[in-house]
């Protein structure tokens, strides 16, 4: 009984819709005015549906854009925090063991010459002297070659005739690391005794066998090795990104005079 009542009501509704449709068709055919009014009503309905659909699309589009903006804001905030931390580090001189590290900013830097150089914003008034080493956490930068009151000039490691005493991780073998003179990230480690094993993937760092650079500063990674039976040489990919240098540390040996007197036997 319930099903028959539902079917009867549904039939009534369908009949009403059919009669309304026929009436609209008859009205639209009976005159121009009626056709325009019906067409206008249909256009209004279509516009409302289009506007609603567009708004829904924009809503979901805005959600996607907001998600992207939120991710971008997080990334920018992380970068800002990193820069602030770097500024705090670079603002103060640090004394570690026998060395004092004087923070400096790079004012000029060349990487595409045979003999490259840097200009830093530290000079005599900051205690800078010629012969001091310049480093970053990524490796050796160069050696101070000239100083005035407020600035200094640095001979870059990317220069002919420049080298640094370096050792290989694991074996402890040491030799001389020099720039190859082409790409700013390639160097050559030479004078390694042939009987000491060196392999691709070994890390190269400063040996500390000089009064310029402390021991253990990472320099690069061995990429290939060759030997003539007497000595071994290894090509090294440098960690230092010379083309992106902004902040560096000038190395001052705290007991320099005492060490020099000992070296001279006085």
C-alpha positions as CSV (number, residue, x, y, z in Angstrom):
1,X,0.0,0.0,0.0
2,X,2.8,2.4,0.9
3,X,4.6,1.7,-2.5
4,X,1.4,2.3,-4.5
5,X,0.9,5.7,-2.7
6,X,4.5,6.7,-3.4
7,X,4.2,5.8,-7.1
8,X,1.0,7.8,-7.3
9,X,2.6,10.9,-5.8
10,X,5.7,10.5,-8.1
11,X,3.4,10.2,-11.1
12,X,1.6,13.4,-10.1
13,X,4.9,15.2,-9.8
14,X,6.1,14.0,-13.2
15,X,2.8,14.9,-14.8
16,X,3.0,18.4,-13.3
17,X,6.6,18.9,-14.7
18,X,5.5,17.6,-18.1
19,X,2.5,20.0,-18.2
20,X,4.7,22.9,-17.1
21,X,7.1,22.1,-19.9
22,X,4.4,21.9,-22.5
23,X,3.0,25.2,-21.2
24,X,6.3,26.9,-21.6
25,X,6.8,25.6,-25.1
26,X,3.3,26.8,-26.1
27,X,3.9,30.2,-24.5
28,X,7.3,30.6,-26.2
29,X,5.7,29.8,-29.6
30,X,2.8,32.2,-29.1
31,X,4.8,35.4,-29.3
32,X,8.2,37.1,-29.6
33,X,7.9,38.8,-26.1
34,X,7.2,35.5,-24.4
35,X,10.2,33.9,-26.1
36,X,12.5,36.7,-25.0
37,X,11.3,36.5,-21.4
38,X,11.8,32.8,-21.3
39,X,15.2,33.1,-22.9
40,X,16.2,35.8,-20.4
41,X,15.1,33.6,-17.5
42,X,17.1,30.7,-18.9
43,X,20.2,33.0,-19.3
44,X,19.8,34.2,-15.7
45,X,19.6,30.7,-14.5
46,X,22.7,29.7,-16.5
47,X,24.6,32.8,-15.2
48,X,23.7,31.9,-11.6
49,X,24.9,28.3,-12.1
50,X,28.1,29.5,-13.8
51,X,28.8,32.0,-11.0
52,X,28.3,29.4,-8.4
53,X,30.6,26.9,-10.2
54,X,33.2,29.6,-10.7
55,X,33.1,30.5,-7.0
56,X,33.5,26.9,-6.0
57,X,36.5,26.6,-8.4
58,X,38.1,29.7,-7.0
59,X,37.6,28.5,-3.5
60,X,39.5,25.3,-4.1
61,X,42.1,27.2,-6.2
62,X,42.6,29.7,-3.3
63,X,43.1,26.8,-0.9
64,X,45.9,25.4,-3.2
65,X,47.5,28.8,-3.5
66,X,47.3,29.3,0.3
67,X,49.0,25.9,0.9
68,X,51.8,26.9,-1.6
69,X,52.2,30.3,0.1
70,X,52.4,28.7,3.5
71,X,55.1,26.3,2.3
72,X,57.0,29.3,0.8
73,X,56.7,31.3,4.0
74,X,58.1,28.4,6.0
75,X,61.1,28.1,3.6
76,X,61.8,31.8,3.8
77,X,61.6,31.8,7.5
78,X,64.1,29.0,7.8
79,X,66.4,30.9,5.4
80,X,66.0,34.1,7.5
81,X,66.8,32.2,10.7
82,X,69.9,30.8,9.1
83,X,71.1,34.2,8.0
84,X,70.5,35.6,11.4
85,X,72.5,32.8,12.9
86,X,75.3,33.5,10.5
87,X,75.2,37.2,11.3
88,X,75.5,36.4,15.0
89,X,78.5,34.1,14.3
90,X,80.2,36.6,12.0
91,X,79.8,39.5,14.4
92,X,82.2,38.2,17.0
93,X,85.8,37.0,17.0
94,X,86.3,33.5,18.3
95,X,89.3,32.1,20.1
96,X,89.8,28.3,19.8
97,X,92.9,26.8,21.2
98,X,96.0,28.5,19.7
99,X,94.0,30.5,17.1
100,X,91.8,33.5,17.0
101,X,89.3,33.7,14.1
102,X,88.5,37.2,13.0
103,X,85.2,37.5,11.1
104,X,85.3,39.4,7.8
105,X,82.9,40.2,4.9
106,X,84.0,39.8,1.3
107,X,83.9,43.1,-0.6
108,X,85.3,41.7,-3.9
109,X,86.0,38.2,-5.2
110,X,87.3,36.9,-8.5
111,X,87.2,33.3,-9.7
112,X,87.8,33.4,-13.4
113,X,91.4,34.5,-13.6
114,X,94.7,32.7,-13.5
115,X,95.6,34.5,-10.2
116,X,92.4,35.3,-8.3
117,X,92.0,37.5,-5.2
118,X,89.6,38.8,-2.6
119,X,89.1,42.1,-0.8
120,X,87.9,41.9,2.8
121,X,86.5,44.6,5.2
122,X,89.2,44.0,7.9
123,X,92.6,45.8,8.2
124,X,95.4,46.9,10.5
125,X,93.0,48.4,13.0
126,X,91.4,44.9,13.4
127,X,94.9,43.3,14.0
128,X,95.2,41.9,10.5
129,X,98.7,41.3,9.1
130,X,100.1,39.9,5.9
131,X,100.6,36.2,5.9
132,X,97.5,35.3,7.8
133,X,95.3,32.5,6.5
134,X,91.6,33.0,5.5
135,X,89.1,30.1,5.8
136,X,85.5,29.2,6.0
137,X,83.7,26.0,7.2
138,X,84.0,24.8,3.6
139,X,87.8,25.0,3.5
140,X,90.8,27.2,2.8
141,X,90.2,30.6,1.0
142,X,93.7,32.1,0.7
143,X,96.4,34.2,2.4
144,X,96.4,37.9,3.3
145,X,98.9,39.6,0.9
146,X,98.3,43.4,1.6
147,X,96.7,45.4,4.4
148,X,95.6,49.0,5.0
149,X,93.8,50.5,7.9
150,X,90.3,49.1,7.1
151,X,90.7,46.5,4.4
152,X,93.0,43.7,3.2
153,X,93.8,41.9,0.0
154,X,93.8,38.1,-0.1
155,X,95.6,35.9,-2.6
156,X,93.0,33.3,-3.4
157,X,93.8,29.5,-3.3
158,X,92.6,29.7,-6.9
159,X,95.9,31.2,-8.0
160,X,99.0,29.8,-9.6
161,X,101.8,29.1,-7.1
162,X,99.3,28.7,-4.2
163,X,99.2,25.5,-2.2
164,X,98.4,24.1,1.2
165,X,99.7,21.1,3.2
166,X,96.9,18.5,3.3
167,X,96.4,15.0,4.6
168,X,94.1,12.2,3.6
169,X,91.6,10.8,6.1
170,X,92.1,7.2,7.3
171,X,95.7,6.6,6.1
172,X,97.0,10.0,7.4
173,X,99.0,10.4,4.2
174,X,99.9,14.0,3.6
175,X,101.0,16.0,0.6
176,X,100.6,19.3,-1.2
177,X,97.2,20.4,-2.5
178,X,97.2,22.9,-5.4
179,X,94.5,24.3,-7.7
180,X,94.4,22.7,-11.1
181,X,93.8,26.1,-12.8
182,X,90.6,25.4,-14.6
183,X,87.4,24.7,-12.7
184,X,87.1,26.5,-9.3
185,X,86.2,23.2,-7.6
186,X,89.1,21.0,-8.7
187,X,92.6,20.6,-7.2
188,X,95.4,18.1,-7.2
189,X,97.1,16.5,-4.2
190,X,100.7,15.4,-4.9
191,X,103.8,14.1,-3.2
192,X,102.0,11.2,-1.5
193,X,104.3,8.2,-0.9
194,X,103.2,5.4,-3.3
195,X,103.0,2.7,-0.5
196,X,100.3,4.6,1.4
197,X,96.8,3.7,0.1
198,X,94.6,6.5,-1.2
199,X,91.2,5.9,-2.7
200,X,88.3,7.8,-4.3
201,X,85.9,9.0,-1.6
202,X,88.7,9.8,0.9
203,X,88.4,13.2,2.6
204,X,91.2,15.7,2.4
205,X,91.8,18.2,5.1
206,X,94.6,20.6,6.3
207,X,97.5,18.9,7.9
208,X,98.4,21.7,10.3
209,X,102.1,21.5,9.3
210,X,102.3,25.3,8.9
211,X,101.8,28.5,10.8
212,X,99.0,29.6,8.5
213,X,96.1,27.1,8.7
214,X,94.9,25.0,11.7
215,X,94.8,21.2,11.3
216,X,91.6,19.4,10.3
217,X,89.9,21.9,8.1
218,X,88.0,19.9,5.5
219,X,89.2,20.7,2.0
220,X,87.6,18.3,-0.4
221,X,87.0,14.7,-1.6
222,X,89.3,12.5,-3.6
223,X,87.7,11.7,-7.0
224,X,90.5,9.7,-8.7
225,X,94.0,8.4,-8.0
226,X,97.1,7.7,-10.1
227,X,100.6,6.5,-9.3
228,X,104.0,6.2,-11.1
229,X,105.3,3.7,-8.5
230,X,107.2,6.3,-6.6
231,X,104.5,8.7,-5.5
232,X,100.7,9.0,-5.8
233,X,98.7,11.9,-6.9
234,X,94.9,12.4,-6.4
235,X,92.4,14.7,-8.0
236,X,90.2,16.4,-5.4
237,X,86.8,18.0,-5.6
238,X,86.9,21.0,-3.3
239,X,84.2,21.7,-0.8
240,X,84.8,25.4,-0.9
241,X,82.3,27.3,-3.1
242,X,84.5,30.1,-4.1
243,X,81.9,31.8,-6.3
244,X,79.5,32.2,-3.4
245,X,81.8,33.5,-0.7
246,X,80.2,36.2,1.5
247,X,81.6,35.7,5.0
248,X,85.1,34.4,5.9
249,X,87.4,34.0,8.9
250,X,90.9,35.4,9.1
251,X,93.2,33.1,11.2
252,X,95.5,34.7,13.8
253,X,98.0,32.5,15.7
254,X,98.0,33.6,19.3
255,X,101.5,32.4,20.0
256,X,103.0,33.3,16.7
257,X,106.1,35.2,18.0
258,X,107.0,32.4,20.4
259,X,106.6,29.7,17.7
260,X,108.9,31.7,15.3
261,X,111.5,32.1,18.0
262,X,111.5,28.3,18.5
263,X,111.7,27.7,14.8
264,X,114.7,30.0,14.6
265,X,116.4,28.3,17.6
266,X,116.4,31.5,19.7
